[in-house]
Amino acid sequence: MQRQKWLLFGFLLPIILTVAHVRASELPVTHLTADQHERQTVAYQRLSPEQFASKQTLVTAKASDNQRYYFGFTLKNDSGSPQWLALDVGRWGQITALVQRGNRWQQLQSGGELPMSQRSFAHYYPLIALSLAAGEQAEVLVAAGGKFSYFVPQQPQISLLTRAAFHAEQQQRWISQGIFFGVILVMAIYNFLIYTIVRDISYLWFVLSLIGVGVYFAFFYGFTIEFIWQESPLWDLHSFAFVLSFTGLARLLFTQSYLHTAEELPLINRLLYLLAALYLIPLTLATVSLSGGSDWVAELIQIIGLLGTAVLLMMLLAGIAGYRKGYKPALFFIIANALFIVGAILFIFRETGWWSDNFFTRYVAQIGIIAQVIIFSLGLAYRLNRAQLELANEKLAKERLAAEQAREKSALIARQKQALEREVAERTADLRQKTADLEEALQRISDSEHHLRELNRVKDKLFSIISHDLRSPVVTLDSFLNLISRHAERLSPEEMRKLSVKTRQALSNLSFLLENLLHWSKTQMAHYAVQRERLDIGDLIEKNLLLFDYRFEEKNIDLYRRMVQPSEAAADRAMTDIVLRNLISNALKFTPEGGAITVETFLNTENQLVIRISDTGKGFSDAQLRSVLQGNKPEPERGTAGEKGTGLGLMLAREFVAANGGSISFSNLPKGGAMVEVRLPYEP
């Protein structure tokens, strides 16, 4: 008996499961026909969470906690050809669609709270895209919900769009909004260019309000989530609050600057400031809602709508008040706002749910915005023309006044000129005589001043040389003589010999310095005359080289001579002797032990005798070259064996050569060492 019961249960169980499945599958069926080109409403069955769960046991996906609505329906393709369909179940935050074809299930998802990358069909509006073969039937289960109340439709409705219907709606969206954005962009650029020219702040606020309107409608029609911030749906949901708030602030600032409310309408100006402060409310709520603390989207829509309406009405009121005060550009302000307010209020009523969605509530606002933009631009242009006309009239009045003043001034000048001409005629003779006397006195004063300055310069240079260059060798000589006189008995013969050599060198340096100083001082005297004569330069060079013979031996320096014959020039003998002696001494001083000095003479192409003295020493420093070229005494430097210099020799050489009608140049050799060239007039 027990076995019979189990056999009966085993026989009835498949029948029970089959009946249960059939009952669960009895969902409304929507048939697709070949001539369908418009949006088609789908009949559906509202399911309980348990029914939905029982129908989708074959798939692993489960509805999230915030999905609260479940629908079921069946689609059948009777058109005789494959169909691509876009399923519109409403603006939900999260949509999970389970499509059953036979025993195979397919899961699709979309929703306004999902990034574009997570939507099965990448479209700004949460659509589910699916395809049906000819004669194919599919059962569709939908779980829909949303974290934000904005994504929970009040009256859920499901509709289908064929490929033709979908593309028709897309084309309408692109064409209508393309025209709208094109007008906004052109007018924004046009007014911004005017702002850059006239620097009227009204144009800048107007451009910012245009940009805000453009960004808002880009958000409204899904272009922002579709192309700009595709992976930020939460920001896209809240962006309208920030965009419209700043757009409203730009409108208020535009009203203040365009109508000069601060000066002309102080009461309305305070109300405008109050409305600007009220925008802190939606900005604060939007920030809180965006951070995930609370859902304020629905409230933000209401607040932004009310504030937007208040701003538009206040702009209209301000325009009327300004026009009544005689400000004619306010007429454009009134017409533009009156036309736009109707469309904006209809749009706000649609968004807040106070009016149904139709052509007027959807598009009249944009038409009003375009009209407002054009009329405002005309008003700004009229305002600009009026300002330019006022400036032109003001300029013309100033020019007239200036012309009258110029005529009066000309008449006065003519009278004064006649009087002055008579007076000038009377005093001209006297002034000419006095001028001549004065010029003569000034010339005498100028000559005296020049002479005194020259004497003062010579005095200063002489004192500088005496105080600086003469002191050092005198002190050195005094030190050596002091050692010899006081400590002679304690010095060895070798020490005495070295000290005697150093004393002789110090005395020689002092003598050489005194001789240079004496000759330079003579040349500075006004009565000193250069006595040029025909000189044998080669003979003078040999005499001066003989004077330094012991120095060549001490430093073991090789001497090379290359003399052209004859080596004759026209110059002052004493000066030339001093020049050669200083240049040879300078070469010896800065050539190291074991080096070489070359002395040569030759004729150049300019019929000049060139005396070239070159060495293998350390060369001239930049400071020395700069001082000599400027005619100053260079700073003294020590030689390679510690010889002390005064810097006077190079300055003397330059002045003496110039006094004899020649020229001198100083340079450094590429491989080291220095070269001096003296060019004197050749005397054949």
C-alpha positions as CSV (number, residue, x, y, z in Angstrom):
1,M,0.0,0.0,0.0
2,Q,2.8,2.4,0.9
3,R,4.5,1.6,-2.5
4,Q,1.3,2.4,-4.4
5,K,1.2,5.8,-2.7
6,W,4.7,6.6,-3.8
7,L,4.1,5.4,-7.3
8,L,1.0,7.6,-7.6
9,F,2.9,10.6,-6.3
10,G,5.7,10.0,-8.8
11,F,3.1,9.8,-11.6
12,L,1.4,13.1,-10.6
13,L,4.5,15.1,-9.8
14,P,5.5,15.9,-13.4
15,I,1.9,16.8,-14.2
16,I,1.8,19.2,-11.2
17,L,5.1,20.9,-12.2
18,T,4.0,21.2,-15.8
19,V,0.7,22.9,-14.8
20,A,2.6,25.2,-12.4
21,H,5.0,26.2,-15.1
22,V,2.2,26.9,-17.5
23,R,0.4,29.0,-15.0
24,A,3.6,30.9,-14.3
25,S,4.2,31.5,-18.0
26,E,0.9,33.0,-18.7
27,L,2.2,36.6,-19.2
28,P,0.7,39.2,-21.6
29,V,1.9,38.8,-25.1
30,T,2.8,41.8,-27.4
31,H,2.9,41.0,-31.1
32,L,5.3,42.8,-33.5
33,T,4.0,43.5,-36.9
34,A,5.7,44.5,-40.2
35,D,4.2,47.9,-40.4
36,Q,5.1,49.1,-36.9
37,H,7.2,52.3,-37.1
38,E,6.1,54.2,-33.9
39,R,6.6,53.6,-30.2
40,Q,4.4,50.7,-29.1
41,T,3.0,50.3,-25.6
42,V,3.7,46.9,-24.0
43,A,1.1,45.1,-21.8
44,Y,2.8,43.7,-18.8
45,Q,2.0,41.9,-15.5
46,R,3.2,43.3,-12.2
47,L,5.0,40.5,-10.3
48,S,5.7,40.0,-6.7
49,P,9.2,39.5,-5.5
50,E,8.4,35.8,-5.0
51,Q,7.0,35.4,-8.5
52,F,10.0,37.1,-10.0
53,A,12.4,34.9,-8.0
54,S,10.5,31.7,-9.0
55,K,10.7,32.6,-12.7
56,Q,14.4,33.4,-12.8
57,T,15.8,30.4,-10.8
58,L,17.8,29.3,-13.9
59,V,20.0,32.3,-13.7
60,T,22.4,33.3,-10.9
61,A,21.6,37.1,-11.0
62,K,19.5,38.4,-8.2
63,A,17.8,41.7,-7.8
64,S,19.6,44.2,-5.5
65,D,18.0,45.4,-2.3
66,N,17.0,48.8,-3.8
67,Q,15.1,47.3,-6.8
68,R,11.4,47.4,-5.8
69,Y,9.4,46.8,-9.0
70,Y,9.1,43.5,-11.0
71,F,7.4,43.1,-14.4
72,G,6.8,40.3,-16.7
73,F,5.6,40.1,-20.4
74,T,6.1,38.2,-23.6
75,L,7.2,39.5,-27.0
76,K,6.4,37.6,-30.2
77,N,7.8,38.6,-33.6
78,D,5.0,38.2,-36.2
79,S,6.5,40.6,-38.7
80,G,8.1,37.8,-40.8
81,S,11.6,39.3,-40.6
82,P,14.2,39.7,-37.8
83,Q,13.5,42.7,-35.5
84,W,15.9,44.9,-33.4
85,L,14.0,46.3,-30.4
86,A,14.8,49.0,-27.8
87,L,12.8,48.3,-24.6
88,D,11.9,51.4,-22.6
89,V,10.7,50.4,-19.1
90,G,11.1,54.0,-17.7
91,R,13.8,56.2,-16.2
92,W,14.9,53.8,-13.4
93,G,18.2,53.9,-11.5
94,Q,18.9,50.2,-12.0
95,I,17.2,47.8,-14.5
96,T,17.9,44.0,-14.8
97,A,16.1,42.3,-17.7
98,L,16.0,38.5,-18.0
99,V,15.1,37.3,-21.5
100,Q,14.1,33.6,-21.9
101,R,14.3,31.9,-25.3
102,G,13.4,28.3,-24.8
103,N,15.6,27.0,-22.0
104,R,18.2,29.7,-22.5
105,W,18.3,32.9,-20.4
106,Q,20.0,36.1,-21.2
107,Q,20.7,38.9,-18.6
108,L,20.8,42.5,-19.7
109,Q,21.1,45.6,-17.5
110,S,20.8,49.4,-17.7
111,G,19.8,52.3,-15.5
112,G,20.5,56.0,-14.8
113,E,22.6,55.1,-11.8
114,L,25.0,52.9,-13.8
115,P,28.1,54.1,-15.7
116,M,27.9,53.8,-19.5
117,S,30.4,51.0,-19.4
118,Q,28.1,48.8,-17.3
119,R,25.0,49.3,-19.5
120,S,24.3,46.5,-22.0
121,F,23.2,49.2,-24.5
122,A,25.3,52.4,-24.3
123,H,22.7,55.1,-24.5
124,Y,22.0,58.1,-22.3
125,Y,18.4,56.8,-21.6
126,P,18.2,53.5,-19.8
127,L,17.1,51.3,-22.7
128,I,17.3,47.5,-23.1
129,A,18.3,46.4,-26.6
130,L,17.4,42.9,-27.9
131,S,16.8,41.1,-31.1
132,L,14.1,38.6,-32.2
133,A,14.2,36.3,-35.1
134,A,11.2,35.9,-37.4
135,G,8.5,34.1,-35.5
136,E,10.5,34.0,-32.3
137,Q,8.9,34.5,-28.9
138,A,10.7,35.6,-25.8
139,E,9.6,35.9,-22.2
140,V,11.0,39.0,-20.5
141,L,11.3,39.6,-16.8
142,V,12.3,43.0,-15.5
143,A,13.5,44.1,-12.0
144,A,13.7,47.9,-11.7
145,G,14.4,50.3,-8.9
146,G,16.6,53.1,-7.8
147,K,18.5,54.6,-4.9
148,F,17.3,58.1,-5.8
149,S,13.6,59.0,-6.0
150,Y,14.3,60.7,-9.3
151,F,14.9,57.3,-10.9
152,V,11.5,55.8,-9.7
153,P,8.7,56.7,-12.1
154,Q,5.4,57.5,-10.5
155,Q,3.4,55.6,-13.2
156,P,5.6,52.8,-14.7
157,Q,5.0,52.2,-18.4
158,I,6.8,49.9,-20.8
159,S,7.1,50.6,-24.5
160,L,9.0,49.2,-27.5
161,L,10.8,51.0,-30.3
162,T,11.8,49.3,-33.5
163,R,15.0,50.3,-35.2
164,A,13.1,52.8,-37.4
165,A,11.3,54.4,-34.5
166,F,14.5,54.6,-32.4
167,H,16.5,56.3,-35.2
168,A,13.6,58.7,-35.8
169,E,13.6,59.8,-32.2
170,Q,17.4,60.0,-32.2
171,Q,17.4,62.1,-35.4
172,Q,14.8,64.4,-33.9
173,R,16.9,64.8,-30.8
174,W,20.1,65.6,-32.7
175,I,18.5,68.0,-35.2
176,S,16.5,70.0,-32.7
177,Q,19.2,70.2,-30.1
178,G,21.9,70.8,-32.7
179,I,20.0,73.9,-33.9
180,F,19.6,75.0,-30.3
181,F,23.2,74.5,-29.3
182,G,24.3,76.2,-32.5
183,V,22.4,79.3,-31.7
184,I,23.6,79.3,-28.1
185,L,27.2,78.9,-29.2
186,V,27.1,81.5,-31.9
187,M,25.5,84.1,-29.7
188,A,27.9,83.3,-26.8
189,I,30.9,83.8,-29.1
190,Y,29.4,87.0,-30.6
191,N,28.7,88.6,-27.2
192,F,32.1,87.5,-25.8
193,L,33.9,89.2,-28.8
194,I,31.9,92.3,-28.0
195,Y,33.0,92.0,-24.4
196,T,36.6,91.8,-25.3
197,I,36.3,95.0,-27.4
198,V,34.2,97.2,-25.1
199,R,34.9,95.6,-21.7
200,D,31.3,96.0,-20.6
201,I,30.8,93.4,-17.8
202,S,27.1,93.0,-18.8
203,Y,28.3,91.0,-21.9
204,L,30.4,88.7,-19.8
205,W,27.5,87.8,-17.4
206,F,25.3,87.3,-20.4
207,V,27.8,85.0,-22.0
208,L,28.1,83.0,-18.8
209,S,24.3,82.6,-18.5
210,L,24.2,81.4,-22.1
211,I,26.9,78.8,-21.3
212,G,25.0,77.7,-18.3
213,V,21.8,77.2,-20.3
214,G,23.7,75.2,-22.9
215,V,25.3,72.9,-20.3
216,Y,21.9,72.4,-18.6
217,F,20.2,71.3,-21.8
218,A,23.2,69.1,-22.7
219,F,22.5,67.4,-19.3
220,F,18.7,67.3,-19.9
221,Y,19.0,65.6,-23.3
222,G,21.7,63.2,-22.1
223,F,24.7,64.5,-24.0
224,T,26.8,65.0,-20.8
225,I,26.5,61.3,-19.6
226,E,26.8,60.1,-23.1
227,F,29.9,62.0,-24.1
228,I,31.5,64.0,-21.3
229,W,31.4,62.2,-17.9
230,Q,30.3,58.8,-19.0
231,E,31.5,57.0,-15.9
232,S,30.0,59.5,-13.3
233,P,26.3,58.9,-13.3
234,L,26.0,60.3,-9.7
235,W,27.6,63.6,-10.7
236,D,25.4,63.7,-13.8
237,L,22.3,63.4,-11.7
238,H,23.3,66.3,-9.5
239,S,25.0,68.5,-12.0
240,F,21.8,70.3,-13.0
241,A,21.6,71.8,-9.5
242,F,25.1,73.4,-9.7
243,V,24.7,74.4,-13.3
244,L,21.3,76.1,-12.9
245,S,22.4,77.7,-9.6
246,F,25.4,79.4,-11.3
247,T,23.3,80.2,-14.3
248,G,20.7,81.9,-12.1
249,L,23.5,83.9,-10.4
250,A,24.9,85.0,-13.8
251,R,21.3,86.1,-14.8
252,L,21.1,88.2,-11.6
253,L,24.5,89.8,-12.2
254,F,23.5,90.5,-15.8
255,T,20.3,92.2,-14.6
256,Q,22.3,94.4,-12.1
257,S,24.9,95.5,-14.6
258,Y,22.5,95.9,-17.6
259,L,19.9,97.9,-15.8
260,H,22.3,99.7,-13.4
261,T,20.1,98.6,-10.5
262,A,22.7,99.7,-7.8
263,E,22.3,103.4,-8.9
264,E,18.8,103.5,-10.4
265,L,16.8,100.8,-8.7
266,P,18.2,100.3,-5.1
267,L,15.2,98.3,-3.8
268,I,15.2,95.9,-6.7
269,N,19.0,95.6,-6.3
270,R,18.6,94.4,-2.7
271,L,16.0,91.8,-3.8
272,L,18.4,90.6,-6.5
273,Y,21.1,90.1,-3.8
274,L,18.5,88.2,-1.7
275,L,17.7,85.8,-4.5
276,A,21.5,85.3,-5.1
277,A,21.9,84.4,-1.4
278,L,19.0,81.9,-1.6
279,Y,21.0,79.9,-4.2
280,L,23.1,78.7,-1.3
281,I,20.2,76.4,-0.4
282,P,20.3,74.2,-3.5
283,L,24.0,74.3,-3.7
284,T,24.3,73.0,-0.1
285,L,21.6,70.3,-0.6
286,A,23.2,69.2,-3.9
287,T,26.6,68.8,-2.2
288,V,25.0,66.7,0.6
289,S,23.1,64.6,-1.8
290,L,26.1,64.1,-4.1
291,S,28.2,62.9,-1.1
292,G,25.7,60.1,-0.6
293,G,24.3,61.3,2.7
294,S,20.7,61.8,1.6
295,D,18.4,61.8,-1.4
296,W,17.5,65.4,-2.1
297,V,17.2,65.2,-5.9
298,A,13.4,65.6,-5.9
299,E,13.5,68.5,-3.5
300,L,16.3,70.1,-5.6
301,I,14.1,70.0,-8.7
302,Q,11.3,71.8,-6.8
303,I,13.6,74.4,-5.2
304,I,15.6,75.1,-8.4
305,G,12.3,75.5,-10.3
306,L,10.9,78.0,-7.8
307,L,14.1,80.0,-7.6
308,G,14.4,80.0,-11.4
309,T,10.8,81.3,-11.7
310,A,11.5,83.9,-9.1
311,V,14.6,85.1,-10.9
312,L,12.8,85.4,-14.2
313,L,9.9,87.3,-12.6
314,M,12.3,89.6,-10.8
315,M,14.2,90.2,-14.1
316,L,10.9,91.1,-15.7
317,L,10.0,93.4,-12.8
318,A,13.4,95.1,-12.9
319,G,13.1,95.7,-16.7
320,I,9.7,97.3,-16.2
321,A,11.0,99.5,-13.4
322,G,14.0,100.5,-15.5
323,Y,11.9,101.3,-18.6
324,R,9.6,103.5,-16.5
325,K,12.6,105.5,-15.4
326,G,13.3,106.3,-19.0
327,Y,16.0,103.6,-19.7
328,K,15.1,102.6,-23.3
329,P,17.3,99.5,-23.5
330,A,15.1,98.0,-20.8
331,L,12.4,97.5,-23.4
332,F,14.5,94.7,-25.0
333,F,14.9,93.3,-21.5
334,I,11.2,93.2,-20.9
335,I,10.3,91.6,-24.3
336,A,13.0,88.9,-24.0
337,N,12.0,87.9,-20.5
338,A,8.3,88.0,-21.1
339,L,8.7,85.6,-24.0
340,F,11.0,83.3,-22.2
341,I,9.1,83.2,-18.9
342,V,6.1,81.5,-20.5
343,G,8.3,78.7,-21.9
344,A,10.4,78.4,-18.7
345,I,7.4,78.1,-16.4
346,L,5.8,75.4,-18.7
347,F,9.2,73.6,-18.6
348,I,9.4,73.9,-14.8
349,F,5.8,72.6,-14.4
350,R,6.7,69.6,-16.6
351,E,9.8,68.8,-14.6
352,T,8.1,69.2,-11.2
353,G,5.2,67.0,-12.4
354,W,2.6,69.7,-12.3
355,W,2.0,69.4,-16.1
356,S,2.1,66.6,-18.6
357,D,5.0,66.0,-21.0
358,N,4.1,67.4,-24.4
359,F,5.6,69.5,-27.2
360,F,4.8,72.8,-25.5
361,T,6.2,71.9,-22.0
362,R,9.3,70.3,-23.6
363,Y,10.3,72.7,-26.4
364,V,8.7,76.1,-25.7
365,A,11.3,76.9,-23.1
366,Q,14.1,76.3,-25.6
367,I,12.3,78.4,-28.2
368,G,11.9,81.1,-25.6
369,I,15.6,80.9,-24.8
370,I,16.6,81.3,-28.4
371,A,14.2,84.3,-28.7
372,Q,15.6,85.7,-25.4
373,V,19.2,85.3,-26.6
374,I,18.5,87.1,-29.9
375,I,16.5,89.9,-28.3
376,F,19.0,90.3,-25.5
377,S,21.8,90.5,-28.1
378,L,19.8,93.2,-29.9
379,G,19.3,95.0,-26.6
380,L,23.0,94.9,-25.9
381,A,23.8,96.1,-29.4
382,Y,21.3,99.0,-28.9
383,R,22.9,99.7,-25.6
384,L,26.3,99.7,-27.1
385,N,25.2,101.9,-30.0
386,R,23.6,104.3,-27.6
387,A,26.7,104.5,-25.5
388,Q,28.8,105.1,-28.6
389,L,26.4,107.8,-29.7
390,E,26.6,109.5,-26.3
391,L,30.3,109.3,-26.4
392,A,30.3,110.8,-29.9
393,N,28.0,113.6,-28.9
394,E,30.2,114.3,-25.8
395,K,33.3,114.3,-28.0
396,L,31.6,116.6,-30.5
397,A,30.6,119.0,-27.7
398,K,34.2,118.9,-26.3
399,E,35.5,119.6,-29.8
400,R,33.2,122.6,-30.2
401,L,34.2,124.0,-26.8
402,A,37.8,123.4,-27.7
403,A,37.4,125.2,-31.0
404,E,35.8,128.2,-29.4
405,Q,38.5,128.4,-26.8
406,A,41.1,128.0,-29.5
407,R,39.6,131.0,-31.4
408,E,39.6,133.2,-28.3
409,K,43.1,132.1,-27.5
410,S,44.2,132.8,-31.1
411,A,42.8,136.4,-30.9
412,L,44.5,136.9,-27.5
413,I,47.8,135.5,-28.9
414,A,47.6,137.8,-31.9
415,R,47.2,140.9,-29.7
416,Q,50.0,139.7,-27.4
417,K,52.2,139.0,-30.4
418,Q,51.9,142.5,-31.7
419,A,52.8,143.9,-28.3
420,L,55.7,141.5,-28.0
421,E,57.0,142.3,-31.4
422,R,57.3,146.0,-30.5
423,E,59.0,145.1,-27.3
424,V,61.3,142.6,-29.0
425,A,62.2,145.2,-31.6
426,E,63.2,147.6,-28.9
427,R,65.4,145.2,-27.0
428,T,66.9,143.2,-29.8
429,A,70.0,145.4,-30.3
430,D,70.7,145.5,-26.6
431,L,70.3,141.7,-26.3
432,R,72.6,141.1,-29.3
433,Q,75.4,143.0,-27.7
434,K,74.9,141.4,-24.3
435,T,74.7,138.0,-26.0
436,A,78.0,138.5,-27.7
437,D,79.6,139.7,-24.4
438,L,78.1,136.7,-22.6
439,E,79.3,134.2,-25.2
440,E,82.9,135.6,-25.0
441,A,82.8,135.3,-21.2
442,L,81.4,131.8,-21.4
443,Q,84.2,130.8,-23.8
444,R,86.8,132.1,-21.4
445,I,85.2,130.3,-18.5
446,S,85.0,127.1,-20.5
447,D,88.7,127.3,-21.4
448,S,89.6,128.0,-17.8
449,E,87.4,125.1,-16.6
450,H,89.0,122.7,-19.1
451,H,92.5,123.7,-18.1
452,L,91.7,123.4,-14.4
453,R,90.1,120.0,-14.9
454,E,93.2,118.8,-16.8
455,L,95.5,120.0,-14.1
456,N,93.4,118.4,-11.5
457,R,93.4,115.1,-13.4
458,V,97.2,115.2,-13.7
459,K,97.5,116.0,-10.0
460,D,95.2,113.2,-8.9
461,K,96.9,110.7,-11.1
462,L,100.4,111.8,-9.9
463,F,99.4,111.6,-6.3
464,S,97.8,108.2,-6.8
465,I,101.0,106.9,-8.4
466,I,103.3,108.4,-5.8
467,S,101.1,107.2,-2.8
468,H,100.5,103.7,-4.1
469,D,103.4,102.7,-6.4
470,L,106.3,104.6,-4.9
471,R,105.6,103.6,-1.3
472,S,106.1,99.8,-1.8
473,P,109.7,99.8,-3.3
474,V,110.8,102.4,-0.8
475,V,109.5,100.4,2.1
476,T,111.2,97.2,0.6
477,L,114.5,99.0,0.2
478,D,114.3,100.4,3.7
479,S,113.7,96.9,5.1
480,F,116.7,95.4,3.3
481,L,119.0,98.3,4.3
482,N,117.8,98.0,7.9
483,L,118.6,94.2,8.0
484,I,122.1,94.9,6.6
485,S,122.9,97.8,9.0
486,R,121.6,96.1,12.2
487,H,122.3,92.4,11.6
488,A,125.3,92.4,9.3
489,E,127.5,90.5,11.9
490,R,124.9,87.7,12.2
491,L,124.4,87.2,8.5
492,S,126.4,84.6,6.6
493,P,128.2,85.5,3.4
494,E,125.5,83.7,1.3
495,E,122.7,85.5,3.1
496,M,124.6,88.8,2.6
497,R,124.9,88.0,-1.1
498,K,121.2,87.2,-1.5
499,L,120.2,90.2,0.5
500,S,122.5,92.4,-1.6
501,V,121.0,91.0,-4.8
502,K,117.5,91.7,-3.5
503,T,118.6,95.2,-2.4
504,R,120.0,95.9,-5.9
505,Q,116.8,94.6,-7.5
506,A,114.7,96.8,-5.2
507,L,116.9,99.8,-6.0
508,S,116.7,99.0,-9.7
509,N,112.9,98.8,-9.5
510,L,112.7,102.0,-7.6
511,S,115.0,103.7,-10.1
512,F,113.0,102.3,-13.0
513,L,109.7,103.5,-11.4
514,L,111.1,107.0,-10.7
515,E,112.3,107.3,-14.3
516,N,108.9,106.2,-15.6
517,L,107.2,108.6,-13.2
518,L,109.5,111.5,-14.3
519,H,108.9,111.0,-18.0
520,W,105.1,110.6,-17.5
521,S,105.0,113.8,-15.4
522,K,106.8,115.7,-18.1
523,T,104.3,114.6,-20.7
524,Q,101.5,115.8,-18.6
525,M,102.8,119.4,-18.5
526,A,101.1,121.7,-20.9
527,H,104.4,123.1,-22.3
528,Y,105.9,119.7,-23.0
529,A,106.5,119.1,-26.7
530,V,107.1,115.8,-28.5
531,Q,110.5,116.0,-30.4
532,R,110.2,113.6,-33.2
533,E,113.3,112.6,-35.1
534,R,114.6,109.8,-37.3
535,L,115.5,106.9,-35.1
536,D,117.2,103.6,-35.6
537,I,114.7,101.4,-33.8
538,G,116.9,98.3,-34.0
539,D,119.8,100.1,-32.2
540,L,117.4,101.3,-29.4
541,I,116.1,97.7,-29.0
542,E,119.7,96.3,-28.7
543,K,120.6,99.0,-26.1
544,N,117.5,98.2,-23.9
545,L,118.0,94.4,-24.2
546,L,121.6,94.9,-23.0
547,L,120.2,96.6,-19.9
548,F,118.3,93.5,-19.0
549,D,121.0,91.0,-19.9
550,Y,121.5,89.9,-16.2
551,R,117.7,89.3,-15.9
552,F,117.7,87.0,-19.0
553,E,120.6,85.0,-17.3
554,E,118.8,84.9,-13.9
555,K,115.6,83.5,-15.3
556,N,117.3,81.4,-18.0
557,I,115.1,82.9,-20.7
558,D,116.0,82.5,-24.4
559,L,116.0,85.6,-26.5
560,Y,115.2,85.6,-30.3
561,R,115.7,88.6,-32.5
562,R,114.2,89.1,-36.0
563,M,115.0,92.6,-37.2
564,V,114.2,94.1,-40.6
565,Q,116.8,96.4,-42.1
566,P,116.6,99.3,-42.0
567,S,114.4,99.6,-38.9
568,E,113.9,103.3,-38.8
569,A,110.9,105.4,-37.7
570,A,110.0,109.0,-36.8
571,A,109.5,109.3,-33.1
572,D,110.6,111.0,-29.8
573,R,113.8,109.2,-28.7
574,A,113.2,109.5,-25.0
575,M,109.6,108.3,-25.2
576,T,110.5,105.4,-27.6
577,D,113.3,104.4,-25.2
578,I,110.9,104.4,-22.3
579,V,108.3,102.4,-24.3
580,L,110.8,99.7,-25.3
581,R,112.3,99.4,-21.8
582,N,108.9,99.0,-20.2
583,L,107.6,96.4,-22.7
584,I,110.9,94.3,-22.4
585,S,110.7,94.5,-18.6
586,N,107.1,93.5,-18.6
587,A,107.8,90.5,-20.9
588,L,110.7,89.4,-18.6
589,K,108.5,89.9,-15.5
590,F,105.7,87.5,-16.6
591,T,107.8,84.9,-18.5
592,P,108.6,81.9,-16.3
593,E,112.1,80.5,-15.9
594,G,113.2,78.6,-19.0
595,G,110.8,80.5,-21.3
596,A,111.5,82.5,-24.4
597,I,111.0,86.1,-25.6
598,T,111.0,87.1,-29.2
599,V,111.7,90.7,-30.4
600,E,111.1,91.4,-34.1
601,T,110.5,94.3,-36.4
602,F,108.8,94.4,-39.8
603,L,106.9,96.7,-42.2
604,N,103.1,96.3,-42.6
605,T,101.0,97.2,-45.6
606,E,100.2,100.6,-44.2
607,N,103.8,101.8,-44.4
608,Q,104.3,101.5,-40.7
609,L,107.2,100.0,-38.7
610,V,105.9,97.3,-36.4
611,I,107.8,96.3,-33.2
612,R,106.5,93.0,-31.9
613,I,107.5,91.6,-28.5
614,S,106.0,88.2,-27.7
615,D,106.7,85.8,-24.8
616,T,105.7,82.4,-23.4
617,G,104.5,83.8,-20.1
618,K,101.0,83.8,-18.5
619,G,99.6,86.5,-20.7
620,F,97.4,89.5,-19.9
621,S,94.4,89.1,-17.6
622,D,91.0,90.4,-18.8
623,A,91.2,93.2,-16.2
624,Q,94.6,94.3,-17.5
625,L,93.4,94.4,-21.1
626,R,90.3,96.3,-20.2
627,S,92.2,99.0,-18.1
628,V,94.8,99.6,-20.8
629,L,92.2,99.9,-23.6
630,Q,90.3,102.5,-21.5
631,G,93.5,104.5,-20.9
632,N,93.6,103.6,-17.1
633,K,96.5,102.3,-15.1
634,P,96.0,98.5,-14.6
635,E,96.1,96.9,-11.2
636,P,99.7,95.7,-10.5
637,E,100.4,92.0,-10.6
638,R,103.4,89.9,-9.4
639,G,105.7,88.3,-12.0
640,T,106.5,84.6,-12.3
641,A,109.5,85.0,-9.9
642,G,107.6,87.2,-7.4
643,E,108.6,90.5,-9.2
644,K,106.5,93.4,-8.1
645,G,104.8,95.5,-10.8
646,T,103.2,98.9,-10.7
647,G,101.0,98.8,-13.8
648,L,102.4,102.2,-14.9
649,G,104.6,100.8,-17.7
650,L,101.7,99.7,-19.9
651,M,99.9,103.0,-19.4
652,L,103.1,105.0,-20.3
653,A,103.6,102.8,-23.4
654,R,100.1,103.5,-24.6
655,E,100.3,107.3,-24.0
656,F,103.8,107.7,-25.5
657,V,103.0,105.7,-28.6
658,A,99.8,107.7,-29.2
659,A,101.7,111.0,-28.7
660,N,104.1,109.9,-31.5
661,G,101.3,109.3,-34.0
662,G,101.5,105.5,-33.6
663,S,99.3,102.8,-32.2
664,I,99.8,99.9,-29.8
665,S,97.8,96.6,-29.3
666,F,97.9,94.0,-26.5
667,S,96.8,90.4,-27.0
668,N,97.2,86.8,-25.7
669,L,98.7,84.0,-27.9
670,P,96.6,80.9,-28.5
671,K,99.2,78.6,-27.1
672,G,100.0,80.8,-24.1
673,G,101.9,84.0,-23.6
674,A,101.3,87.6,-24.5
675,M,102.1,89.7,-27.6
676,V,102.5,93.5,-27.8
677,E,102.7,95.3,-31.2
678,V,103.9,98.9,-31.5
679,R,103.2,100.6,-34.9
680,L,105.2,103.8,-35.6
681,P,105.3,105.9,-38.8
682,Y,108.1,104.4,-41.0
683,E,110.9,106.7,-42.1
684,P,112.7,105.2,-45.1
